[in-house]
C-alpha cells in the first residue's frame, strides 16, 4: 500500500510575504513619503500646515481604529508599559516632522524638500555612535561624508560657501530641522514596545492627532479655525487629506517600522534616501518643477554615499530593533 503524498505546504498570504521583505517595505515607504511632499505642495491655498497635520492624523486614527481595536485590547499590557515611547513617536516622529515638512513646502521646492531628507540617515548614524556607541567603518564614514556634501549642495543651491554666512532659505532650514526630529524618532524605535504594527500605528496615530491639535491650538486658529478651514476646502484639498492619512501615515509608517525592525536603523534609514528619487520625479511630473544642475550634482554624491554606506552596513551584523 503506497503512502499518500504529503499535503502541500499552504502558501504564505501576500500580506505576510510582503511584510517579510525589508527592502520592498522600505522602498514602498520612500515612495509614499515622496508623495507626501507633493501633497504638501498641493495643500497650499487649501489649508495651512497645522490644519493639514491635524486632519491627517485625526483621519488616520479614525481609519485604522476599527481594525486595530482587537489587537490593541490583546496587547494593552505591553502598550501601557511603553506608552511614553508611543506618545514620543506620535508627537515627534509623526506630527512635528510633518508640520515642519508642510510648512517648508510654502517656501521651497518639492525637489529640495525631497533631496534634503537624505540628511536623515547621516543623523541616524551619528546618533547611533554618540548615544549608543555603534561603530561605523571607514567605508561607511566615506559614504556619509559624500551624502552630507550632497545634502549641503542642495540646501545651498550649489553654493556651499553660503553656509558661512548662514544664507539659507527658510524652507530648507525647516526641512533640515524636520530631519533632525525624524532621525531621533528612528533611533528611538529600538525602544518600541513588542506589539504588532497595527497596534503600533493605531496608538502612535492617536498621540499624533493629540499633538497636532495642541499645535493647532497654540499656533493656528484652534479647533474652530480647523473646522472652518476644513469646510472651505475643495475636493482637491480633501483628496490630499485622504492621501496623507492613508498612505504616508498608515501604510508607509507600518512598512518603515517593520523594515527597520528586520534590518536595523543604520541600514533601514538609508532607504529614506530613495525619497529624493521619488520626490524629484513626482515634483517634475505633477508640479512642473525642473531639475537644476546643482540637483544632478548633489544626486551623484547622495547616490554614491548610499551605495558605499550600504556596502559597509552589509559587512556588519545588523542591529534588530526591539530585540
N, C-alpha and C positions, 0 to 999 in steps of 0.2 A: 504494500500500500504506500503510495507516494505521499509525502508531506505536502500540505497546501503551501502555495507560495506565500511568503510573509507579506503582510499588509503594507502597502507603500506608505512611506512617511508622509504625513499631512504637510503640505507646503505652508510656509510661513505666510501670514497675511501681508498684503502690500505695505500696510502701515508699519508693521513690525520690521519688515525688511528695510524700509527707508530709515527708520529710527535707529538702525544698527550700522548705518553707513555715515561716518562722521564727515567725510569730505563732501558728500552730496548735501548733507544737512547744513554745513557751514556755507556752502556755495548758495543754497537757497536763501539763507539768512541775508547774505550780502545783496542778493538780487532784490529781495523785498525791502531792505533798508535803503537800497539805491532808489527804489520807487518812492520811499518816504520823503526823500529830498525833493523829488519832483512835486509830490503832494504839497509840501510846504510852500513851494513857489505858486502852485495853483490856488492856494488858500488866500494869497494876498488879495485884498479887496473884498474877500468874503467874510473873514473872521480873523481876529488878532491872534498872535501866538499863544497867549494864555487860554483864550477861549477854545482854540483848536485842541490844545493839550487836554483841557478839561473834558471836552466832548469825546475825544479819542478814548480816554481811559474809562469814562463812565460807560460808553457804548461797549467797549471791550469787555468790561466786567459783566455787563448785562448779557452779552452774547455767550460768555463761557460759563457763567454761574450755574445755569440749569444742568449742564453736562458734568460740572465739577462737584456738585453737591454731595453725591455719594462718596467719591474718593476723599473729599475734604473731611467728611464725617469719620471715615475709617482711619485717616491719617492725622486726626486732630491732635492727638497727644504729641506727635513729632512736630506738627505745625506750631503748637503752643510753646514748645521748647525753643524753637528757632524764630519766634515771632518778631524779635528785634531785627534780625538779619533780613527777614522777608520785607519788613517795613523799609529797611535801608535800601534794598534792591528797587522797590517800587518808587520811593521818593527821589533817590539819586540816579540810579541807572536808567529808570524809565522816564519819570516826569521832568526832572531837572535837565537831563540831557536833551530831551526833545523840545522843551520850551526854548532852550538856547538855540537848537537847530532851526526851529521855525522862526525865531527872531532873526537869526543870521540871514535867512532867505530874503529878508527885506532889503539887506544892504550889500549882498554879494551874490555871485552867480552860482547856479547849481553845480557847475563843473568844479568851482573852487571848494564848495562845501563837501563834495564827494571826495576830492583828492586830499584835502587836509585831514580827513578822517584816517588816513594812513598813519597818523601820529599815534593812534591808539595802541597798536602792538608794541611800539617803541616804549611807550609809557608803562605798558604791562611788564615788559622785560626789565626795565629799570626798577619798577616797583617790586618785582619778584626778587631782584638782587638786594635792594635796600631794605625791604621788610622781611622777606622770608629766606634771604641768603641763598637763592637759587642761582647757581653759577651759569655763566654764559661762555661759550667757547669763542676763540678768536674769530672764527668764521661767522658766528652769529653776530658778534660785535661789528664786523665789517658790513654785514647785511643791514644792521640797524643804522649805522652811520650813513650808508647810501640812502636809506629810506628817509632819514632825518633831513638830508640835503634836499631830497625830492619834495618833501612837505614844505620846507622853507622856501624852495624855489617857487612853489605855487602861491604860498601865502604872501610873498613879496612881489608877485607878478614878474618873476625872472630877474629881480634885482635884490639879492640877499643883503647888500650893504644898507638897504633901507631899515633893517633891524637895528642898526647902530643908532639911528635917530628915532627909534620907536614909531616909525611911519608905517602903521599897519591899519588896513581897512577894519572898521569896527565889526563888520560881519565876519571877517576872517578871524578876528580876535575872539568873537563869541563862539565860533565853532571849535577853536582851539581849547577854550575853557570847557566846552562840552566834551571834548576828547579826554581831558583830564578826569572828568567825572565818570565817564564810561569805562576808562581804564581801571579806576578804583573799583567800580562795580564788578568788572571782570576778575580782578584779583580776589575780591572777597567772595566770589562764587565757591571758593573752596570751603566756605562755612555754610553752604546751602544745606538745609535740613534734608534728611533722607526721605524725601517724598517724591511722588511721581510728577511728571511735568504738568499734568492737568491741574493738580493742587497747587503747584508752584506758580503757574501763570494766573490762576484764579486769585490766589492770595496777594501776589505782587500787584496784579491789576487793581485790586481793591485799594491797596495802600497808595498806588499811583494816582488813582482817582481822588482820594482824600488829599494828597499833596497838591494835585492840580487845582482843586477847589480852594485850598489855602492860598496858593499863588494868585488865583483869580480874585479872591477877597482882598489880598494885600496890594496887588499891582494893577488890577484891571477894574472892571465895573461891578464886581461881586456877582452873586447868583442872579440878581435882577438883570444886570447887564448881559450876562451869558444867555439868559432866556430871550432877551430882546434881540441879541445878535443872531441867535440860532433861528428865530422866527423870520428874520430878514434874509437868511441865506438862500441862494438859488439852488437849483438841482445840482449844479457843479460842486457847490460847497458841501452838500450832503454826500455826494459821491466821494469827495476827498475824505470826509469824516469816516465813512464806511470802509474805505480802503485802509486808512491808517489804523482803524480799530481792529480790523480782521487780520490783514497780512503782516504788517510790521509789528503789531502789538501782540498778537496771539501766536500766529504761525512762526514768524521769524524768531521771537523770543524762545519758543519751545525748541526749535531746531538748533539755535545757537547754544542754549543751555545744555542740551543733550550732546551736541558735538564737542563742547568744551569738557563735558564730563567724560567723554570717551578718550580724548587725546590730550587734555590738559590746557591751561590758559596760554602758555607760551606759544604752542603750535596752533591752537584753535583761534587765538586772536589774530594770527597772521592772515586769516581768510577775510578779515574785515578790509584788508587791502584790495579785495575784489570790488568793494564799493566804488572806488574811483572808476573802474571799468564800466560797471553798470550805470552808475550815476552820470558819468560823462556821456555815454551813449544815449541814455534816456533824455539828458538835457539837450543834446543835439537834435534828437528825433522829435521830442514833444515840446520843447521850449524854443527851438530855433536858435540855440546858442552855438557859438563857434569854438573850435579847439584852436587855441593860440599856440605859437611856437614854444612859449615857456611851459605850457601844459605838456607838450610832447616830450620836451627835455626832462621835465620832472617825472613823467611816466617811466622813462628809461631807468632813472635812478630808483624809483619805487619798485618797479618790477624786478630789477636786479637785486635789490635788497631783500625782497620776498624770497626769491629763489635761493639766495645764499643762506638766509636765516632758516628757511625750511629744511635745507640740506643739513645744516648744523643741528637742527632740532631732531632730525631722524636718527642722528648718531647717539643721542642721549635718551635715557629712559624717560618716557613722558610722565608728567605729574597728573594723576587722575583726580579730578575734582570730586570731593565728597567721600574719598576712600579713606 
